Amino acid sequence: MEIALLGFVVSLFFSSLTNDESLTVNENQKEDRQVCWIQNAGFFVDLPDGDILVDAILSSNDALAKAEAPYDDVRLIFVSHIHGDHFNAEGIIRHLKANKKANVVLTPESFNALQRRGLEKDLESRVFVSYPALDELKTFNINGFTGHILQFKHFGVQNIGLGLHGEEIDMVYLNGGIRNKFLVDKLSSNYSDSDFLIANKWPLNSSEYIDKAQELFQPSLLLMAHHSGSYDDIVQKNGGVEKMEEKMSRQEMKGIVFTKRMQCQQF
């Protein structure tokens, strides 16, 4: 009971951190093979044969919920966990109703939240629910994508990371899991030459984690999600914007894209 109550309180806290500053991708700016930051840890991945949303459907972005252009060709929606700065149940249900091509990958906790919000039976067939054991990579095949899901702990709620293969993409979303060496090593065996890696609350003042990610995943882009003020924390830890940008020009911060200043990056 105490654990459940703690999880509820933490969920309310994270809901309050949802960032209203968001990017709406103009339909005329749609390009093949680009990744666009939406808000918090949410991303839109634009691909030739159907798109991906990662932790992006939040209550403050109505275009995503309505599946309006450019979000009308989404094939896969990934939700890492139930916190309100990553997930909005009503928004996902609305998107599924509006976009018949979309499928969702999420945890049992997030699925239960969808059911509480009135998820209809005919939509459940497009929802893939997974929460693997700590030492397991769970594989799925949906809409032309092959994915690997892994578990790591996050404030007492079910939380998953993602590796995703597709005809036009190789991507990794760790959502804070970069510190878990066992899981990162295990996932990297399948994604050793990725297009991009998204990390959340990454300790960028320590080059150890960046070096390790570059070594294991060899990503073309390392994306640091602007998540609940984490960008400002990183700036402060590195002595201000100018000093931080000096570090970015050296090896320990090479290849980093800070999403607070990012629009869309091609890969």
C-alpha positions as CSV (number, residue, x, y, z in Angstrom):
1,M,0.0,0.0,0.0
2,E,2.8,2.4,0.9
3,I,4.7,1.7,-2.3
4,A,1.5,2.2,-4.4
5,L,0.9,5.5,-2.6
6,L,4.5,6.6,-3.2
7,G,4.1,5.8,-6.9
8,F,0.9,7.9,-7.1
9,V,2.5,10.9,-5.4
10,V,5.6,10.7,-7.7
11,S,3.3,10.4,-10.7
12,L,1.5,13.6,-9.7
13,F,4.9,15.3,-9.2
14,F,6.1,14.4,-12.6
15,S,2.8,15.5,-14.2
16,S,3.4,18.9,-12.7
17,L,6.7,19.1,-14.5
18,T,5.3,18.7,-18.0
19,N,6.9,21.4,-20.1
20,D,4.4,23.6,-22.1
21,E,7.2,24.7,-24.4
22,S,6.9,22.3,-27.4
23,L,7.8,22.1,-31.0
24,T,5.1,21.6,-33.6
25,V,6.6,20.2,-36.8
26,N,5.3,22.1,-39.8
27,E,3.9,19.8,-42.5
28,N,5.9,21.6,-45.1
29,Q,9.1,20.9,-43.2
30,K,8.6,17.1,-43.2
31,E,11.7,15.4,-44.4
32,D,12.7,11.7,-44.7
33,R,14.9,10.4,-41.9
34,Q,14.8,13.1,-39.3
35,V,14.3,13.2,-35.6
36,C,12.5,16.1,-34.0
37,W,12.2,17.0,-30.3
38,I,8.6,17.6,-29.2
39,Q,8.9,18.4,-25.5
40,N,10.4,16.9,-22.3
41,A,11.7,13.5,-23.4
42,G,9.3,13.3,-26.3
43,F,10.5,12.8,-29.9
44,F,9.0,12.5,-33.4
45,V,10.9,10.3,-35.8
46,D,10.1,11.1,-39.4
47,L,10.6,8.1,-41.8
48,P,9.7,7.5,-45.5
49,D,7.4,4.6,-44.7
50,G,5.7,5.7,-41.5
51,D,6.8,7.6,-38.4
52,I,7.5,7.0,-34.7
53,L,6.5,8.8,-31.5
54,V,8.6,8.3,-28.4
55,D,7.1,9.5,-25.0
56,A,5.6,12.4,-27.0
57,I,1.8,12.3,-26.6
58,L,1.2,14.6,-23.7
59,S,-1.9,16.6,-22.7
60,S,-0.5,19.9,-23.9
61,N,0.0,18.9,-27.5
62,D,-3.5,18.5,-29.1
63,A,-2.1,17.9,-32.7
64,L,-0.5,14.7,-31.6
65,A,-3.7,13.4,-29.9
66,K,-5.7,14.2,-33.0
67,A,-3.1,12.6,-35.3
68,E,-3.1,15.8,-37.3
69,A,-0.4,16.4,-40.0
70,P,2.5,15.9,-39.7
71,Y,1.6,13.3,-37.1
72,D,-0.9,11.5,-39.3
73,D,1.5,8.8,-40.6
74,V,2.7,7.4,-37.2
75,R,3.1,3.6,-37.2
76,L,4.6,3.1,-33.8
77,I,4.1,4.9,-30.4
78,F,6.5,4.0,-27.6
79,V,5.8,4.9,-23.9
80,S,8.5,4.3,-21.4
81,H,6.5,4.8,-18.2
82,I,3.3,6.2,-16.7
83,H,4.5,9.6,-15.4
84,G,2.6,12.5,-16.8
85,D,5.6,14.1,-18.4
86,H,6.0,11.1,-20.7
87,F,2.4,9.8,-21.1
88,N,-1.2,10.9,-21.4
89,A,-3.7,8.1,-21.6
90,E,-6.5,10.1,-23.2
91,G,-4.2,11.5,-25.8
92,I,-3.0,8.0,-26.8
93,I,-6.6,6.7,-27.1
94,R,-7.6,9.7,-29.2
95,H,-4.6,9.1,-31.5
96,L,-5.4,5.4,-31.9
97,K,-8.9,6.2,-32.9
98,A,-7.8,8.9,-35.4
99,N,-4.9,7.0,-36.9
100,K,-5.7,3.4,-37.8
101,K,-2.1,2.6,-38.7
102,A,-0.6,3.3,-35.2
103,N,0.4,0.6,-32.7
104,V,1.5,1.2,-29.1
105,V,4.3,-0.4,-27.0
106,L,4.1,0.2,-23.3
107,T,4.2,-1.3,-19.8
108,P,1.3,-3.1,-17.9
109,E,0.9,0.0,-15.7
110,S,0.5,2.3,-18.7
111,F,-1.9,-0.2,-20.3
112,N,-4.0,-0.3,-17.2
113,A,-4.2,3.5,-17.3
114,L,-5.5,3.3,-20.9
115,Q,-8.2,0.8,-19.8
116,R,-9.2,3.1,-16.9
117,R,-9.6,5.9,-19.4
118,G,-11.9,3.8,-21.6
119,L,-9.7,2.0,-24.1
120,E,-12.1,0.1,-26.4
121,K,-11.7,-3.6,-27.0
122,D,-11.2,-3.1,-30.8
123,L,-8.1,-0.9,-30.0
124,E,-6.5,-3.4,-27.7
125,S,-5.3,-5.5,-30.6
126,R,-3.0,-2.6,-31.5
127,V,-1.4,-2.3,-28.0
128,F,1.7,-4.4,-27.2
129,V,2.3,-4.7,-23.5
130,S,5.7,-5.7,-22.1
131,Y,7.7,-5.6,-18.9
132,P,10.6,-8.0,-19.2
133,A,12.7,-9.3,-16.3
134,L,15.7,-7.3,-15.3
135,D,18.1,-9.7,-17.1
136,E,16.0,-10.1,-20.2
137,L,15.6,-8.3,-23.6
138,K,12.0,-8.8,-24.9
139,T,11.7,-8.8,-28.7
140,F,8.7,-7.6,-30.7
141,N,7.8,-7.2,-34.4
142,I,5.2,-4.5,-35.3
143,N,4.4,-2.7,-38.5
144,G,7.8,-3.5,-40.1
145,F,9.8,-2.6,-36.9
146,T,11.8,-5.1,-34.8
147,G,12.3,-3.9,-31.3
148,H,14.0,-4.9,-28.1
149,I,12.6,-3.8,-24.7
150,L,14.5,-3.7,-21.4
151,Q,13.5,-2.9,-17.9
152,F,15.2,-0.4,-15.5
153,K,14.0,1.2,-12.3
154,H,12.6,4.7,-12.2
155,F,11.0,6.2,-9.1
156,G,9.0,3.1,-8.2
157,V,7.1,2.7,-11.5
158,Q,7.4,0.2,-14.4
159,N,9.9,1.7,-16.8
160,I,11.3,0.4,-20.1
161,G,13.9,1.3,-22.6
162,L,13.9,0.6,-26.3
163,G,16.1,-0.5,-29.2
164,L,14.5,-0.3,-32.6
165,H,15.4,-1.7,-36.0
166,G,13.6,-0.8,-39.2
167,E,14.2,-0.6,-42.9
168,E,15.2,3.1,-42.5
169,I,16.3,3.3,-38.9
170,D,18.4,2.0,-36.0
171,M,17.7,3.9,-32.8
172,V,18.1,3.5,-29.0
173,Y,16.0,5.2,-26.3
174,L,17.4,4.7,-22.8
175,N,15.4,7.3,-20.8
176,G,18.0,7.5,-18.0
177,G,19.2,3.9,-18.1
178,I,22.7,4.8,-19.3
179,R,24.0,4.2,-15.8
180,N,22.9,0.5,-15.8
181,K,26.0,-1.1,-17.3
182,F,24.5,-4.6,-17.6
183,L,21.4,-3.5,-19.6
184,V,23.3,-1.1,-21.8
185,D,25.9,-3.8,-22.6
186,K,23.2,-6.3,-23.4
187,L,21.2,-3.9,-25.7
188,S,24.3,-2.7,-27.5
189,S,25.0,-6.2,-28.8
190,N,22.0,-5.6,-31.1
191,Y,22.7,-1.8,-31.8
192,S,26.4,-1.3,-32.3
193,D,26.0,1.1,-35.2
194,S,22.9,3.2,-34.4
195,D,21.6,6.3,-36.2
196,F,20.9,8.0,-32.9
197,L,20.7,7.5,-29.2
198,I,18.3,9.4,-26.9
199,A,19.3,9.8,-23.3
200,N,17.4,11.5,-20.5
201,K,18.9,13.2,-17.5
202,W,22.4,12.2,-18.7
203,P,25.2,13.2,-16.4
204,L,27.1,15.1,-19.1
205,N,29.6,16.6,-16.7
206,S,31.1,13.1,-16.6
207,S,32.7,12.0,-19.8
208,E,32.7,8.3,-18.7
209,Y,29.1,7.7,-19.7
210,I,29.4,9.5,-23.1
211,D,32.6,7.6,-23.9
212,K,30.9,4.3,-23.1
213,A,27.8,5.1,-25.2
214,Q,30.0,6.2,-28.2
215,E,32.0,3.0,-27.8
216,L,29.1,0.6,-27.6
217,F,26.4,2.2,-29.8
218,Q,28.5,4.3,-32.2
219,P,25.6,6.6,-32.8
220,S,25.6,9.3,-35.4
221,L,23.7,11.5,-33.0
222,L,23.6,11.6,-29.2
223,L,20.4,13.4,-28.1
224,M,20.1,14.8,-24.6
225,A,16.4,15.3,-23.9
226,H,15.5,18.6,-22.3
227,H,13.5,16.9,-19.5
228,S,12.1,18.8,-16.5
229,G,14.9,21.3,-16.3
230,S,17.7,18.9,-16.9
231,Y,19.2,21.1,-19.6
232,D,19.5,24.0,-17.1
233,D,21.0,21.7,-14.5
234,I,23.7,20.6,-17.1
235,V,24.5,24.2,-18.0
236,Q,24.9,25.1,-14.3
237,K,27.1,22.1,-13.6
238,N,29.4,23.0,-16.5
239,G,29.8,26.6,-15.6
240,G,27.5,28.3,-18.0
241,V,26.6,28.1,-21.7
242,E,30.0,29.3,-23.0
243,K,32.0,26.9,-20.9
244,M,29.7,24.0,-21.7
245,E,30.0,24.7,-25.5
246,E,33.8,24.7,-25.1
247,K,33.5,21.2,-23.6
248,M,31.2,20.2,-26.4
249,S,33.9,21.0,-28.9
250,R,36.2,18.5,-27.1
251,Q,35.9,14.7,-27.0
252,E,34.0,14.4,-23.8
253,M,31.0,16.2,-25.2
254,K,31.4,15.6,-28.9
255,G,28.3,14.8,-30.9
256,I,25.8,15.9,-28.3
257,V,22.6,17.7,-29.4
258,F,20.8,19.5,-26.6
259,T,17.2,19.3,-27.5
260,K,16.1,22.6,-25.9
261,R,17.8,24.3,-28.9
262,M,17.1,21.5,-31.4
263,Q,14.4,21.6,-34.0
264,C,14.9,18.6,-36.3
265,Q,18.1,16.7,-37.0
266,Q,18.6,14.5,-40.0
267,F,20.3,11.2,-39.6
